[in-house]
Amino acid sequence: MVFRKIADEVILVPIRNKVGDLQSIYTLNEVGARIWKLINGKRELAKIKEILLEEFSVDVPRVEEDLKAFVQKLERIGAVEEVK
């Protein structure tokens, strides 16, 4: 996946299969874009949660729920995989 900011939108574009398939292009909101930038294969989700709590006006349960759901979606589309 390639992360690109185009105008006011942030998108993830696959660089392997289906590059021309518009359904394989994912638009991220501000929080999703920030999470994508924070995921680096070394930073644990707990640390990402802490950063999000510092940067956004949101409560702990909401961050935990949204972060988990977003990462699961990234896994489903093949954008990330769990490091073991």
C-alpha positions in Angstrom: 0.0 0.0 0.0 1.1 3.5 -0.7 -0.1 6.4 1.4 -0.9 9.6 -0.5 -2.4 13.0 0.4 -4.2 14.5 -2.5 -5.8 17.8 -2.0 -7.7 17.4 1.3 -8.0 13.7 1.1 -5.7 11.0 2.4 -5.8 7.7 0.5 -4.2 4.2 0.6 -3.5 2.8 -2.9 -2.5 -0.8 -3.5 0.7 -1.1 -5.4 0.4 -4.8 -6.3 -2.9 -6.3 -7.4 -5.8 -4.3 -8.7 -4.1 -0.9 -8.9 -6.6 0.4 -11.4 -9.6 -0.9 -9.3 -11.2 2.1 -7.6 -12.7 -0.2 -5.0 -9.2 -1.0 -3.9 -8.4 2.6 -3.0 -9.2 3.5 0.6 -9.9 7.1 1.8 -8.8 7.7 5.4 -10.2 10.3 7.8 -7.9 12.4 10.0 -7.6 9.8 12.7 -7.1 6.9 10.2 -4.4 8.8 8.5 -2.7 9.5 11.8 -2.9 5.8 12.8 -1.4 4.8 9.4 1.5 7.2 10.0 2.1 5.8 13.5 2.1 2.1 12.4 5.7 1.2 11.7 6.1 -2.4 12.7 7.9 -1.4 15.9 5.4 0.7 17.7 2.9 -1.3 19.8 -0.8 -0.5 19.6 -0.7 0.6 23.2 1.7 3.4 22.4 -0.4 4.4 19.4 -3.4 4.6 21.7 -1.4 6.9 24.0 -0.4 9.2 21.2 -4.0 9.3 19.9 -5.3 10.2 23.4 -2.8 13.1 23.6 -3.6 14.4 20.1 -7.3 14.0 19.9 -10.2 14.9 22.2 -11.6 11.5 22.8 -12.1 9.1 25.7 -10.1 5.8 26.3 -12.9 3.3 25.4 -13.6 5.1 22.1 -9.9 5.1 21.1 -9.5 1.5 22.0 -12.6 0.5 20.0 -11.8 2.6 17.0 -8.1 1.6 16.9 -8.9 -2.1 17.1 -11.5 -1.8 14.3 -9.3 0.2 12.1 -6.3 -2.2 12.5 -8.6 -5.2 11.8 -9.8 -3.5 8.6 -6.2 -2.8 7.5 -5.4 -6.5 8.1 -8.4 -7.6 6.1 -7.4 -5.5 3.1 -3.8 -6.7 3.4 -2.4 -3.3 4.3 -0.8 -4.6 7.5 -0.1 -7.9 9.2 0.4 -8.7 12.8 4.0 -8.9 13.9 4.7 -12.0 16.1 
